Amino acid sequence: MEIYSQAERRFLTAVASLAYANPFLPERMEYERAALGREFMAGGPVWSASVADPAAEPPNVARIQAKLEPLIEAVHSRLERATDVSTADLAIYEESVHEMLYERYYRRFTSESRWQFYRQFQADWKRYFSIAGRRFETALQPAHVFACYRQIRRAFLRIFDNIIGDSMPAARLRASVWQSIFTHDMRRYRRILYARMGDFPTLITGPSGTGKELVARAIAAARYVPFDAERLEFADPPGESFFPVNLAALSPTLIESELFGHRRGSFTGAVADRKGWLEACPEPGSVFLDELGEMELSLQVKLLRVIETRRFSPVGDTTQHVFRGKLIAATNRNLSEEVQARRFREDLYYRLCADLIRTPSLREQIDDSPQILHDLLLYMLRRAVGDEAEQCLPEVEAWIEKNLPADYAWPGNYRELEQCVRNIVIRRSYQPIAQENPDSFPANLRSGRATADELLSWYAALVYRQAGSYEEAARRLGLDRRTVKSKVEAYLARVTG
């Protein structure tokens, strides 16, 4: 007995591929097109959030589901009557059911705070996968698939809503974050890797101000959390599950204490035992090490041991503790160059770069898709002024067009763009550091009104403008990179208000 017509087989094969595709790659659109044929509604080459209409649903999803639901019912009836069904045909049916069930339930993971609808999901699961005499290859349990559906929904929303823009650099970033969460093979992930992703550290690289912490938070917020089918509850940690540590802002002693914890009396000022983030982090949680390139070599050794053995000891203690969460790190430095300069351990670098994400600069995105500047301005204005965003947008766009060159590099990336938006809203002006008049501050100095700290901040900013990087500016000034960075940021805060 034929289970599928030729058209049905073509449709369901495309749907089965949808169930496991990276939703942010162009392949997703190709599978939708293959499923719908002439009914496919063309849009962009990839899925991206519409800033103009944030609530807009991707147009083809509902169309596919409307065709899929009745077809699955028909195939289910045929399978109950059939006496001989190939393994390949069963696999197409099984994977199509996975896609149908996800689309049937995914909204409820965000609209409902209690999980009683699992019973309805469980009944659907039993109905579609309990066909007399049929042996499905899957050994998956409904509670596990239910947990995967929730994870998929959380990951999608975090990525789709926060990494906006239809440029290909933005699309590649969304796809890369998705892959960091689920790997390139969703089938393997769902079978086995869901429980092991914490063993793989993630390294995020890219220029300052390009949203590396945003990426880290998206990954951390989409960790797999088991579901207890008896208690109808997820094993969500009761407290915080994301622990960020800015390594550039702390001394090596404080970094060690923040990460590993310490025992009372282990160093001056250690008046009580302290639990570090590695110990406090629960199994579904994440520790985020920002500015990893600033970490001292002695601490790099201890971090390497955590990655290799998952074990560590607090400062002043020999007791072994187990790190159960996921490690995420970020840096704007070129770590391969840091390795060559012997400022970063080669073995640690290779441990970290198995899962590598690069955040693109704002200029890269604008060069690929000029429209993204409009979208980002509207997005930032909504955060800054709420319902007045649409009214403020023409004013902000007009000021930028009149006062900044079309090829302005936006060296501070999204952070600078947001500062620009806020300055224009408040003062109807913005002064980029690259355009700051280098003679304005010495005039203030000659009047005797400037402090020594203000002088150093001005001079650090001047050298930074000329050098083009904090590393080169630090070398010229004979200062630590972190000191230069803090002085430049202090100067920017004064001149931009």
C-alpha positions as CSV (number, residue, x, y, z in Angstrom):
1,M,0.0,0.0,0.0
2,E,1.3,3.4,-1.0
3,I,1.4,5.7,2.1
4,Y,2.0,8.9,0.2
5,S,1.1,10.3,-3.2
6,Q,4.0,11.9,-5.1
7,A,2.9,15.4,-4.1
8,E,2.4,14.4,-0.4
9,R,5.8,12.8,-0.3
10,R,7.4,15.9,-1.7
11,F,5.5,18.1,0.8
12,L,6.2,16.0,3.9
13,T,9.9,15.5,3.0
14,A,10.3,19.3,2.9
15,V,8.4,19.6,6.2
16,A,10.6,16.9,7.8
17,S,13.6,18.9,6.9
18,L,12.0,22.1,8.4
19,A,11.8,20.3,11.8
20,Y,15.6,20.1,12.0
21,A,16.8,23.1,10.0
22,N,18.6,26.2,11.4
23,P,15.8,28.7,11.1
24,F,18.2,31.6,10.5
25,L,19.9,30.2,7.4
26,P,18.7,30.6,3.8
27,E,18.0,26.8,3.8
28,R,14.9,27.5,5.9
29,M,13.4,29.6,3.1
30,E,14.2,26.9,0.6
31,Y,12.5,24.2,2.6
32,E,9.4,26.4,2.9
33,R,9.5,27.1,-0.8
34,A,9.8,23.3,-1.5
35,A,6.8,22.6,0.8
36,L,4.5,25.3,-0.6
37,G,5.4,25.6,-4.2
38,R,3.3,28.3,-5.8
39,E,1.7,29.1,-2.5
40,F,5.1,30.2,-1.1
41,M,5.1,33.9,-0.1
42,A,8.4,35.4,-0.9
43,G,10.2,37.7,1.6
44,G,13.7,38.2,2.6
45,P,16.4,35.5,2.0
46,V,16.4,34.8,5.8
47,W,14.2,35.2,8.8
48,S,14.7,38.5,10.6
49,A,12.5,40.5,12.9
50,S,10.5,43.3,11.4
51,V,11.2,46.5,13.4
52,A,8.2,48.2,11.7
53,D,5.9,45.4,12.9
54,P,7.5,43.4,15.8
55,A,4.4,41.2,16.2
56,A,4.5,40.0,12.6
57,E,4.6,36.3,12.1
58,P,6.7,34.7,9.3
59,P,4.1,34.4,6.5
60,N,4.6,30.8,5.4
61,V,4.5,29.0,8.8
62,A,0.7,29.1,9.1
63,R,0.2,28.0,5.5
64,I,2.4,25.0,6.0
65,Q,0.6,24.0,9.3
66,A,-2.8,24.4,7.6
67,K,-1.8,21.8,5.0
68,L,0.1,19.6,7.4
69,E,-2.5,19.0,10.1
70,P,-5.1,17.3,7.8
71,L,-2.4,15.4,5.9
72,I,-1.0,13.9,9.0
73,E,-4.5,12.7,10.0
74,A,-4.9,11.1,6.6
75,V,-1.5,9.4,6.8
76,H,-2.1,8.2,10.3
77,S,-5.3,6.4,9.1
78,R,-3.4,4.8,6.2
79,L,-0.6,3.6,8.6
80,E,-3.2,1.9,10.8
81,R,-4.5,-0.1,7.8
82,A,-1.2,-0.7,6.1
83,T,0.5,-4.1,6.4
84,D,4.0,-3.2,5.1
85,V,5.6,0.2,5.5
86,S,9.2,1.1,4.7
87,T,11.5,2.5,7.3
88,A,12.0,5.6,5.1
89,D,8.2,6.3,5.0
90,L,7.9,5.9,8.8
91,A,10.8,8.4,9.2
92,I,9.1,11.0,7.0
93,Y,5.9,10.6,9.0
94,E,7.7,10.8,12.4
95,E,9.7,13.9,11.6
96,S,6.6,15.6,10.0
97,V,4.7,14.9,13.2
98,H,7.5,16.5,15.3
99,E,7.1,19.7,13.2
100,M,3.4,19.6,13.4
101,L,3.4,19.2,17.2
102,Y,5.9,22.0,17.7
103,E,3.8,24.4,15.6
104,R,0.7,23.3,17.5
105,Y,2.2,24.0,20.9
106,Y,5.0,26.6,20.7
107,R,2.9,29.6,21.5
108,R,1.8,28.1,24.8
109,F,5.3,27.9,26.1
110,T,5.3,31.8,26.3
111,S,1.6,32.5,26.9
112,E,1.1,30.0,29.8
113,S,3.1,30.0,33.0
114,R,1.9,26.5,34.1
115,W,2.6,23.3,32.3
116,Q,-0.7,21.4,32.5
117,F,-1.0,21.4,28.7
118,Y,1.8,18.8,28.8
119,R,-1.1,16.2,29.4
120,Q,-2.7,17.3,26.1
121,F,0.7,17.1,24.4
122,Q,1.3,13.7,25.8
123,A,-2.0,12.5,24.5
124,D,-1.2,13.8,21.1
125,W,2.2,12.1,21.2
126,K,0.7,8.7,22.2
127,R,-2.0,9.0,19.5
128,Y,0.4,9.8,16.6
129,F,3.2,7.4,17.7
130,S,1.2,4.4,19.0
131,I,0.1,2.8,15.7
132,A,-0.4,-0.9,16.0
133,G,2.5,-2.9,14.6
134,R,4.6,0.1,13.7
135,R,8.1,0.5,15.1
136,F,9.4,4.0,15.0
137,E,13.2,4.5,15.2
138,T,12.9,7.1,17.9
139,A,13.7,6.2,21.5
140,L,12.7,9.7,22.5
141,Q,10.4,10.3,25.4
142,P,7.6,12.9,25.2
143,A,8.8,14.7,28.3
144,H,12.2,15.1,26.7
145,V,10.7,16.4,23.4
146,F,8.5,18.7,25.4
147,A,11.6,20.2,27.0
148,C,13.3,20.5,23.6
149,Y,10.3,22.4,22.2
150,R,10.4,24.8,25.1
151,Q,14.2,25.3,24.6
152,I,13.7,25.9,20.9
153,R,11.0,28.5,21.5
154,R,13.2,30.3,24.1
155,A,16.2,30.2,21.8
156,F,14.3,31.5,18.8
157,L,12.8,34.4,20.7
158,R,16.1,35.5,22.3
159,I,17.8,35.4,18.9
160,F,15.0,36.7,16.7
161,D,14.0,39.6,18.9
162,N,17.4,40.8,19.9
163,I,19.7,40.3,16.9
164,I,17.8,42.4,14.4
165,G,18.4,43.4,10.8
166,D,18.1,41.7,7.4
167,S,21.8,42.1,6.5
168,M,23.7,38.9,5.8
169,P,26.2,39.6,8.6
170,A,23.3,39.8,11.1
171,A,21.8,36.6,9.6
172,R,25.1,34.8,9.9
173,L,25.3,35.9,13.5
174,R,21.8,34.6,14.3
175,A,22.5,31.3,12.6
176,S,25.8,31.0,14.5
177,V,24.2,31.6,17.9
178,W,21.5,29.0,17.0
179,Q,24.3,26.5,16.1
180,S,26.1,27.2,19.3
181,I,23.0,26.2,21.2
182,F,21.8,23.2,19.1
183,T,24.9,22.3,17.0
184,H,24.6,21.8,13.2
185,D,22.7,18.5,13.7
186,M,19.5,18.9,15.6
187,R,18.8,15.2,15.5
188,R,22.0,14.3,17.2
189,Y,21.5,17.2,19.6
190,R,18.1,15.9,20.6
191,R,19.3,12.3,20.9
192,I,22.4,12.9,23.1
193,L,24.2,16.3,22.9
194,Y,21.4,18.2,24.8
195,A,22.9,16.9,28.1
196,R,26.5,17.6,27.1
197,M,26.6,21.2,25.7
198,G,27.8,22.5,29.0
199,D,31.1,20.7,28.4
200,F,31.8,22.9,25.3
201,P,32.9,26.4,26.1
202,T,31.9,29.2,23.7
203,L,34.2,32.0,22.6
204,I,32.7,35.2,21.2
205,T,35.0,37.6,19.4
206,G,34.4,40.9,17.7
207,P,35.0,44.7,18.1
208,S,33.9,46.5,21.2
209,G,30.3,47.5,21.2
210,T,29.0,44.8,18.9
211,G,26.8,43.0,21.3
212,K,29.0,40.2,22.6
213,E,27.2,40.1,26.0
214,L,23.9,40.1,24.2
215,V,25.0,37.0,22.4
216,A,26.2,35.4,25.6
217,R,22.9,36.1,27.3
218,A,21.0,34.6,24.4
219,I,23.0,31.4,24.7
220,A,22.7,31.3,28.4
221,A,18.9,31.8,28.4
222,A,18.4,28.9,26.0
223,R,20.1,26.1,27.9
224,Y,18.3,22.7,28.0
225,V,16.2,22.3,31.2
226,P,14.6,18.8,31.9
227,F,10.9,18.5,32.4
228,D,9.4,16.3,35.2
229,A,6.3,14.7,33.7
230,E,5.0,13.6,37.1
231,R,5.2,17.0,38.8
232,L,4.5,18.9,35.6
233,E,7.4,21.3,36.1
234,F,10.7,22.2,34.6
235,A,13.9,21.9,36.7
236,D,14.6,25.7,36.4
237,P,17.2,26.9,38.9
238,P,15.5,28.9,41.7
239,G,17.9,31.9,41.5
240,E,20.3,33.6,39.1
241,S,21.7,31.4,36.3
242,F,23.8,33.9,34.4
243,F,27.0,35.2,36.1
244,P,28.9,37.9,34.1
245,V,32.5,38.8,35.2
246,N,34.2,41.8,33.5
247,L,37.8,40.8,33.7
248,A,39.0,44.3,32.5
249,A,37.4,45.9,35.5
250,L,39.0,43.7,38.2
251,S,42.4,43.1,39.6
252,P,43.8,39.5,39.3
253,T,43.1,38.8,43.0
254,L,39.5,39.9,42.7
255,I,39.0,37.9,39.4
256,E,40.3,34.8,41.2
257,S,37.9,35.4,44.1
258,E,34.9,36.2,41.9
259,L,35.4,33.0,39.8
260,F,36.8,30.4,42.3
261,G,35.7,31.8,45.6
262,H,37.9,32.1,48.7
263,R,38.2,31.0,52.3
264,R,38.4,33.4,55.2
265,G,41.9,34.7,55.8
266,S,43.2,33.5,52.4
267,F,44.3,37.1,51.6
268,T,44.0,40.6,53.1
269,G,40.4,41.6,53.3
270,A,39.0,38.0,53.1
271,V,37.0,38.3,56.3
272,A,34.6,35.5,55.4
273,D,34.2,32.5,53.2
274,R,32.9,33.5,49.7
275,K,31.3,31.2,47.1
276,G,32.6,32.0,43.6
277,W,30.5,32.0,40.5
278,L,31.9,28.7,39.3
279,E,30.5,27.1,42.5
280,A,27.3,29.1,42.5
281,C,26.4,28.4,38.9
282,P,23.7,25.7,38.6
283,E,23.9,23.0,35.9
284,P,21.6,24.9,33.5
285,G,23.5,28.1,34.2
286,S,26.4,29.9,32.5
287,V,29.4,31.9,33.7
288,F,30.3,34.7,31.2
289,L,33.9,36.0,31.2
290,D,34.0,39.3,29.4
291,E,37.3,40.8,28.1
292,L,39.0,37.4,28.4
293,G,42.1,38.8,26.7
294,E,42.8,40.7,29.9
295,M,43.2,37.6,32.0
296,E,46.6,37.1,33.6
297,L,48.6,34.0,32.5
298,S,48.5,32.5,36.0
299,L,44.7,32.6,36.0
300,Q,44.6,31.2,32.5
301,V,46.2,28.1,33.9
302,K,43.5,27.7,36.5
303,L,40.8,28.4,33.9
304,L,42.3,25.7,31.5
305,R,42.0,23.2,34.3
306,V,38.4,24.0,34.8
307,I,37.7,23.4,31.2
308,E,39.6,20.2,31.0
309,T,38.5,18.6,34.3
310,R,35.5,20.6,35.4
311,R,37.2,20.9,38.8
312,F,38.6,23.8,40.8
313,S,39.5,24.8,44.3
314,P,38.7,28.1,46.1
315,V,41.5,30.5,47.0
316,G,43.0,29.3,50.3
317,D,41.4,25.8,50.1
318,T,42.4,22.4,48.6
319,T,38.9,21.0,48.5
320,Q,37.9,20.1,44.9
321,H,34.6,21.5,43.6
322,V,32.8,20.6,40.3
323,F,31.7,23.3,37.8
324,R,28.4,22.1,36.4
325,G,27.5,25.0,34.2
326,K,28.6,26.3,30.8
327,L,31.5,28.7,30.3
328,I,31.1,31.5,27.8
329,A,33.9,34.0,27.1
330,A,34.3,37.1,25.0
331,T,37.1,39.3,23.8
332,N,37.8,42.1,21.3
333,R,41.4,41.0,21.0
334,N,42.9,38.8,18.3
335,L,43.7,35.8,20.5
336,S,45.8,34.1,17.9
337,E,48.1,37.3,17.9
338,E,48.0,37.3,21.7
339,V,49.2,33.6,21.6
340,Q,52.1,34.6,19.3
341,A,53.0,37.4,21.6
342,R,52.9,35.0,24.6
343,R,50.2,36.9,26.3
344,F,47.7,34.2,26.0
345,R,48.2,30.4,26.5
346,E,48.0,28.4,23.3
347,D,46.4,25.4,25.0
348,L,43.7,27.5,26.4
349,Y,43.0,29.2,23.1
350,Y,42.5,25.8,21.4
351,R,40.2,24.7,24.2
352,L,38.1,27.8,23.7
353,C,37.8,28.0,19.9
354,A,35.9,24.8,19.2
355,D,32.7,26.9,19.4
356,L,33.6,30.3,18.0
357,I,31.1,33.1,17.3
358,R,32.1,36.5,15.7
359,T,30.0,39.6,16.1
360,P,30.1,41.8,13.0
361,S,30.8,45.5,13.2
362,L,28.0,48.1,12.6
363,R,29.8,49.3,9.5
364,E,29.9,45.8,8.1
365,Q,26.1,45.5,8.5
366,I,25.4,49.0,7.0
367,D,27.7,48.2,4.0
368,D,25.7,45.0,3.4
369,S,22.3,46.5,4.0
370,P,22.0,50.3,4.4
371,Q,18.4,49.9,5.6
372,I,19.7,48.4,8.8
373,L,20.7,51.8,10.1
374,H,17.0,52.9,9.9
375,D,15.9,49.7,11.7
376,L,18.5,50.0,14.4
377,L,17.7,53.7,15.0
378,L,14.0,52.8,15.4
379,Y,14.8,49.9,17.7
380,M,17.0,52.1,19.9
381,L,14.5,54.9,20.0
382,R,11.8,52.6,21.2
383,R,14.0,51.6,24.1
384,A,14.9,55.2,24.8
385,V,11.6,57.1,24.3
386,G,8.9,54.4,24.0
387,D,5.8,55.5,22.1
388,E,7.5,58.6,20.8
389,A,10.0,56.6,18.7
390,E,8.3,57.1,15.4
391,Q,8.0,60.9,15.9
392,C,11.7,61.2,16.9
393,L,13.1,59.0,14.1
394,P,13.0,61.6,11.3
395,E,14.8,64.1,13.5
396,V,17.6,61.6,14.4
397,E,18.0,60.4,10.8
398,A,18.1,64.0,9.5
399,W,20.8,65.0,12.0
400,I,23.0,62.0,11.2
401,E,22.6,62.5,7.4
402,K,23.5,66.2,7.7
403,N,26.4,66.0,10.2
404,L,28.1,62.6,9.7
405,P,29.6,61.4,6.4
406,A,27.8,58.6,4.6
407,D,30.8,56.3,5.2
408,Y,31.2,57.1,8.9
409,A,32.9,54.1,10.4
410,W,31.0,54.0,13.7
411,P,34.1,52.9,15.6
412,G,32.1,52.4,18.8
413,N,29.6,50.2,16.9
414,Y,26.1,49.7,18.5
415,R,27.2,51.3,21.8
416,E,28.2,54.4,19.9
417,L,25.0,54.4,17.8
418,E,22.9,54.2,21.0
419,Q,24.9,57.1,22.6
420,C,24.4,59.1,19.4
421,V,20.6,58.5,19.5
422,R,20.4,59.6,23.2
423,N,22.5,62.7,22.6
424,I,20.4,63.8,19.6
425,V,17.2,63.2,21.6
426,I,18.4,65.3,24.6
427,R,20.7,67.9,23.0
428,R,20.0,67.7,19.2
429,S,23.7,67.1,18.7
430,Y,26.4,64.4,18.9
431,Q,30.1,64.8,19.0
432,P,32.0,61.6,17.9
433,I,35.3,61.1,19.5
434,A,36.9,60.9,16.0
435,Q,35.7,64.5,15.3
436,E,36.4,66.0,18.7
437,N,38.6,69.2,18.4
438,P,41.9,68.3,19.9
439,D,42.6,72.0,20.9
440,S,39.4,72.4,22.9
441,F,40.6,70.7,26.1
442,P,44.1,72.4,26.2
443,A,42.2,75.8,26.2
444,N,40.4,74.6,29.3
445,L,43.7,73.4,30.8
446,R,45.3,76.8,30.2
447,S,42.6,78.4,32.3
448,G,43.6,76.3,35.2
449,R,40.2,74.6,35.7
450,A,41.2,71.0,34.6
451,T,42.3,68.3,37.0
452,A,45.2,66.0,36.4
453,D,42.8,63.1,35.9
454,E,41.0,65.1,33.2
455,L,44.3,65.9,31.5
456,L,45.2,62.3,31.4
457,S,41.8,61.3,30.1
458,W,42.1,63.9,27.3
459,Y,45.6,62.8,26.4
460,A,44.7,59.1,26.4
461,A,41.7,59.9,24.1
462,L,44.0,61.9,21.8
463,V,46.5,59.0,21.5
464,Y,43.8,56.5,21.1
465,R,42.4,58.5,18.2
466,Q,45.8,58.5,16.5
467,A,46.7,54.9,17.4
468,G,43.4,53.3,16.4
469,S,43.4,50.7,19.2
470,Y,43.7,50.5,23.0
471,E,46.7,48.1,22.7
472,E,48.7,50.5,20.6
473,A,47.7,53.5,22.7
474,A,48.7,51.7,25.8
475,R,52.1,50.9,24.3
476,R,52.7,54.5,23.3
477,L,51.6,55.8,26.7
478,G,53.4,53.1,28.7
479,L,50.2,52.3,30.6
480,D,48.1,49.2,31.1
481,R,45.5,48.7,28.4
482,R,42.7,48.7,31.0
483,T,43.9,52.0,32.3
484,V,43.8,53.6,28.9
485,K,40.4,52.1,28.2
486,S,39.0,53.5,31.5
487,K,40.5,57.0,30.8
488,V,39.1,57.1,27.2
489,E,35.7,56.1,28.4
490,A,35.7,58.7,31.2
491,Y,36.6,61.3,28.6
492,L,33.8,60.2,26.3
493,A,31.3,60.3,29.1
494,R,32.3,64.0,29.7
495,V,32.2,65.2,26.1
496,T,29.0,63.3,25.1
497,G,27.1,64.1,28.3
